[in-house]
Amino acid sequence: MTKVSIAVTLALAVALLAAMGVSETKEAPKTIPDFEVHGISFTECACTAYACPCRSNGHPTHGGCDAADFAYIKHGHFGNVKMDGFKAVVVGDLIDKDASKVHGTIYFDEKSTPEQQEAFKQMIAFMFAWNPPKIETVKVVPIEFTESADHNTYTLTIPGILEEKALMKRDKEGKPLHTVPAMDLWGNKITYVDNVVFKYHDKGIGEWDLSGRQANVKEINTTKAMWEQKKMLIQHGDMSGTWTAEQRKMIEHEGMKVE
């Protein structure tokens, strides 16, 4: 796959998180202040459309995973820092079977404050669990994100660098068709969407056209307490390629099907 993930990865990734295949759970360090954030995340990556193995406790389809993990925090806080309106994208090889290759670039929206940027770096370094990406570059850029009024079309643009578009499929009752349990930074489920466009070009950093590959969106309703209480699927993964017993128990408890 979807990759400073809320590391930055904010995802991105980034779920993106358990790249090293560590089996023990992740403890919430006491140095991380209390946080609670709400918003939306949008991830596109190189993995197989509608079947990202990284989200279900496996390694990326192609060994590594070129991905863009976007987070829009509509409101919330990290310690004393208000995160309202914050946007960032983490782009790079955000999960890799070879953990030494995991790296990324963080793009902060030009409207974000230095305090918000630092808060996000701390948040994702913690949330990218056992192997946060090595952040090689940080840039401040205009980030344009739109979600259509019917919540079916999602676009993300960094002018001249990143272009993304995805479409959600719904049933006759209007419910998303492809919501599944997932290992993710922000929660325990994602909704797969059609990856219409995923193009990236930043000279000297990376370039690809992965349109048609994996894409998903998910709500951000994330707190430090969720991590402290080990309520995240990603905390119980071992990258074995199948759900662990504890993960299966959690998925069933949340009323979802074990894929």
RAQUILIN-V215923 format. One record per residue. N is the residue number from 0. PSI is psi in degrees with one decimal (NA if undefined). OMEGA is omega in degrees with one decimal (NA if undefined). Layout:
# RAQUILIN-V215923
n=N psi=PSI omega=OMEGA
n=N psi=PSI omega=OMEGA
This chain:
# RAQUILIN-V215923
n=0 psi=NA omega=NA
n=1 psi=NA omega=NA
n=2 psi=NA omega=NA
n=3 psi=NA omega=NA
n=4 psi=NA omega=NA
n=5 psi=NA omega=NA
n=6 psi=NA omega=NA
n=7 psi=122.6 omega=128.9
n=8 psi=-11.7 omega=165.9
n=9 psi=NA omega=NA
n=10 psi=-11.1 omega=-87.4
n=11 psi=99.1 omega=138.1
n=12 psi=14.9 omega=-122.2
n=13 psi=NA omega=NA
n=14 psi=-10.9 omega=134.8
n=15 psi=-18.0 omega=-164.9
n=16 psi=-42.9 omega=-165.6
n=17 psi=51.5 omega=-172.7
n=18 psi=-28.7 omega=-175.1
n=19 psi=-11.4 omega=179.6
n=20 psi=30.9 omega=179.7
n=21 psi=137.0 omega=-173.1
n=22 psi=-23.9 omega=-177.4
n=23 psi=159.9 omega=-178.1
n=24 psi=161.0 omega=-177.3
n=25 psi=124.4 omega=177.6
n=26 psi=148.9 omega=175.9
n=27 psi=112.9 omega=-177.1
n=28 psi=145.0 omega=-177.7
n=29 psi=-16.6 omega=-180.0
n=30 psi=-15.8 omega=178.0
n=31 psi=123.3 omega=179.7
n=32 psi=166.3 omega=176.7
n=33 psi=138.8 omega=175.8
n=34 psi=153.5 omega=175.0
n=35 psi=122.4 omega=-176.9
n=36 psi=146.6 omega=-178.9
n=37 psi=137.9 omega=179.6
n=38 psi=-138.8 omega=-177.8
n=39 psi=145.6 omega=176.5
n=40 psi=146.0 omega=-175.9
n=41 psi=119.7 omega=-176.2
n=42 psi=133.6 omega=170.8
n=43 psi=145.7 omega=-176.8
n=44 psi=-177.0 omega=-174.4
n=45 psi=-7.1 omega=-175.4
n=46 psi=174.4 omega=-177.7
n=47 psi=133.2 omega=179.7
n=48 psi=134.2 omega=176.3
n=49 psi=14.7 omega=-178.8
n=50 psi=52.7 omega=-177.4
n=51 psi=114.5 omega=-178.0
n=52 psi=-26.4 omega=-179.2
n=53 psi=-27.5 omega=-178.2
n=54 psi=-16.6 omega=-178.4
n=55 psi=41.1 omega=170.8
n=56 psi=35.8 omega=177.0
n=57 psi=177.7 omega=177.8
n=58 psi=158.9 omega=-178.8
n=59 psi=151.4 omega=-179.2
n=60 psi=-40.3 omega=-172.9
n=61 psi=19.7 omega=-178.7
n=62 psi=-53.9 omega=173.4
n=63 psi=174.4 omega=-177.3
n=64 psi=96.3 omega=171.8
n=65 psi=123.4 omega=-171.5
n=66 psi=160.2 omega=170.3
n=67 psi=120.0 omega=-176.4
n=68 psi=107.4 omega=-174.5
n=69 psi=140.2 omega=175.5
n=70 psi=131.6 omega=174.2
n=71 psi=109.0 omega=179.0
n=72 psi=106.7 omega=-177.8
n=73 psi=-41.3 omega=174.2
n=74 psi=154.7 omega=-179.3
n=75 psi=-173.2 omega=-179.1
n=76 psi=155.7 omega=171.3
n=77 psi=102.8 omega=-170.1
n=78 psi=-126.7 omega=179.6
n=79 psi=3.5 omega=-177.8
n=80 psi=120.2 omega=174.9
n=81 psi=130.2 omega=-176.3
n=82 psi=10.6 omega=-177.2
n=83 psi=127.6 omega=175.8
n=84 psi=7.6 omega=-176.1
n=85 psi=138.5 omega=177.2
n=86 psi=139.3 omega=176.0
n=87 psi=153.3 omega=176.0
n=88 psi=131.7 omega=171.8
n=89 psi=125.3 omega=-176.0
n=90 psi=135.4 omega=176.8
n=91 psi=-163.9 omega=173.4
n=92 psi=90.1 omega=-168.6
n=93 psi=-17.7 omega=172.9
n=94 psi=135.8 omega=-179.1
n=95 psi=140.5 omega=177.0
n=96 psi=-32.2 omega=172.4
n=97 psi=99.8 omega=-172.7
n=98 psi=-25.6 omega=-177.9
n=99 psi=-15.3 omega=-177.7
n=100 psi=-6.9 omega=-175.2
n=101 psi=122.3 omega=-177.9
n=102 psi=166.5 omega=178.7
n=103 psi=170.0 omega=173.5
n=104 psi=136.3 omega=176.2
n=105 psi=128.9 omega=174.3
n=106 psi=114.2 omega=176.7
n=107 psi=139.9 omega=174.8
n=108 psi=143.0 omega=-176.4
n=109 psi=-16.7 omega=179.5
n=110 psi=-6.6 omega=-179.9
n=111 psi=151.7 omega=179.4
n=112 psi=159.5 omega=175.8
n=113 psi=-35.5 omega=179.5
n=114 psi=-41.7 omega=177.6
n=115 psi=-40.5 omega=179.4
n=116 psi=-43.7 omega=178.9
n=117 psi=-39.7 omega=178.1
n=118 psi=-42.4 omega=-179.1
n=119 psi=-41.3 omega=178.1
n=120 psi=-44.3 omega=179.4
n=121 psi=-41.1 omega=-177.0
n=122 psi=-48.4 omega=-175.7
n=123 psi=-32.6 omega=176.9
n=124 psi=-36.1 omega=176.7
n=125 psi=-45.4 omega=-173.1
n=126 psi=-20.4 omega=175.4
n=127 psi=20.2 omega=167.3
n=128 psi=-125.5 omega=-168.0
n=129 psi=-19.1 omega=-175.6
n=130 psi=72.2 omega=178.0
n=131 psi=147.3 omega=-179.2
n=132 psi=144.7 omega=173.1
n=133 psi=113.7 omega=-177.7
n=134 psi=112.1 omega=-174.1
n=135 psi=-26.1 omega=-177.6
n=136 psi=144.2 omega=172.8
n=137 psi=129.0 omega=179.9
n=138 psi=147.5 omega=174.5
n=139 psi=118.9 omega=-170.1
n=140 psi=164.8 omega=170.5
n=141 psi=127.0 omega=177.6
n=142 psi=123.8 omega=-178.6
n=143 psi=116.3 omega=179.0
n=144 psi=134.7 omega=176.8
n=145 psi=143.2 omega=171.9
n=146 psi=120.9 omega=-175.6
n=147 psi=159.6 omega=-177.6
n=148 psi=-31.0 omega=179.0
n=149 psi=4.8 omega=178.1
n=150 psi=35.1 omega=-179.6
n=151 psi=-16.7 omega=-176.8
n=152 psi=129.9 omega=-178.3
n=153 psi=131.0 omega=176.9
n=154 psi=145.4 omega=178.6
n=155 psi=129.3 omega=-177.5
n=156 psi=132.4 omega=161.5
n=157 psi=106.8 omega=-172.5
n=158 psi=126.0 omega=178.3
n=159 psi=-2.4 omega=-176.3
n=160 psi=-52.8 omega=-172.0
n=161 psi=135.3 omega=176.5
n=162 psi=123.0 omega=179.6
n=163 psi=144.6 omega=173.7
n=164 psi=137.3 omega=179.5
n=165 psi=151.3 omega=-179.1
n=166 psi=134.7 omega=179.1
n=167 psi=139.1 omega=175.6
n=168 psi=138.8 omega=-179.0
n=169 psi=157.6 omega=176.8
n=170 psi=-176.3 omega=-176.2
n=171 psi=-22.3 omega=179.0
n=172 psi=0.3 omega=177.9
n=173 psi=6.4 omega=-179.7
n=174 psi=142.1 omega=176.8
n=175 psi=138.1 omega=-175.0
n=176 psi=-25.1 omega=-168.7
n=177 psi=55.9 omega=173.8
n=178 psi=125.2 omega=-173.1
n=179 psi=156.6 omega=173.0
n=180 psi=147.5 omega=-175.2
n=181 psi=147.9 omega=169.2
n=182 psi=115.8 omega=-174.4
n=183 psi=157.8 omega=178.8
n=184 psi=-36.6 omega=-166.8
n=185 psi=-17.0 omega=-177.4
n=186 psi=-162.4 omega=-174.1
n=187 psi=14.7 omega=174.6
n=188 psi=153.2 omega=177.1
n=189 psi=164.5 omega=171.5
n=190 psi=116.4 omega=176.6
n=191 psi=143.0 omega=178.3
n=192 psi=162.2 omega=177.4
n=193 psi=123.9 omega=175.5
n=194 psi=100.9 omega=-178.4
n=195 psi=-42.7 omega=180.0
n=196 psi=133.7 omega=171.3
n=197 psi=88.6 omega=-177.5
n=198 psi=136.5 omega=-177.0
n=199 psi=132.3 omega=176.3
n=200 psi=110.7 omega=174.5
n=201 psi=105.9 omega=-171.9
n=202 psi=128.5 omega=179.2
n=203 psi=-6.4 omega=-179.3
n=204 psi=-53.1 omega=-179.8
n=205 psi=160.2 omega=179.1
n=206 psi=134.5 omega=173.9
n=207 psi=161.4 omega=168.4
n=208 psi=101.2 omega=-178.4
n=209 psi=31.8 omega=176.7
n=210 psi=137.9 omega=179.9
n=211 psi=-8.4 omega=179.2
n=212 psi=-154.8 omega=-175.2
n=213 psi=142.3 omega=172.6
n=214 psi=146.3 omega=176.1
n=215 psi=159.4 omega=173.6
n=216 psi=157.6 omega=176.9
n=217 psi=153.0 omega=175.2
n=218 psi=146.7 omega=172.5
n=219 psi=113.2 omega=172.6
n=220 psi=75.1 omega=-163.9
n=221 psi=136.9 omega=179.6
n=222 psi=161.0 omega=175.7
n=223 psi=-35.5 omega=-178.1
n=224 psi=-34.3 omega=178.7
n=225 psi=-38.8 omega=179.6
n=226 psi=-41.7 omega=-179.9
n=227 psi=-35.4 omega=-178.2
n=228 psi=7.0 omega=176.6
n=229 psi=44.6 omega=-179.1
n=230 psi=6.7 omega=-177.7
n=231 psi=130.9 omega=178.7
n=232 psi=-35.7 omega=-176.3
n=233 psi=-22.0 omega=179.6
n=234 psi=-12.0 omega=-174.8
n=235 psi=20.1 omega=-178.0
n=236 psi=160.4 omega=175.3
n=237 psi=8.0 omega=178.6
n=238 psi=32.8 omega=-178.4
n=239 psi=-13.0 omega=-178.4
n=240 psi=-3.6 omega=176.6
n=241 psi=156.4 omega=-178.9
n=242 psi=139.8 omega=173.7
n=243 psi=166.8 omega=-179.8
n=244 psi=-41.4 omega=179.8
n=245 psi=-39.8 omega=177.9
n=246 psi=-42.4 omega=178.7
n=247 psi=-41.2 omega=178.6
n=248 psi=-43.7 omega=-179.8
n=249 psi=-42.1 omega=-179.3
n=250 psi=-46.0 omega=179.1
n=251 psi=-36.3 omega=178.5
n=252 psi=-32.2 omega=-179.8
n=253 psi=4.6 omega=175.7
n=254 psi=21.6 omega=178.6
n=255 psi=162.7 omega=177.7
n=256 psi=141.2 omega=174.1
n=257 psi=111.5 omega=-176.0
n=258 psi=NA omega=NA
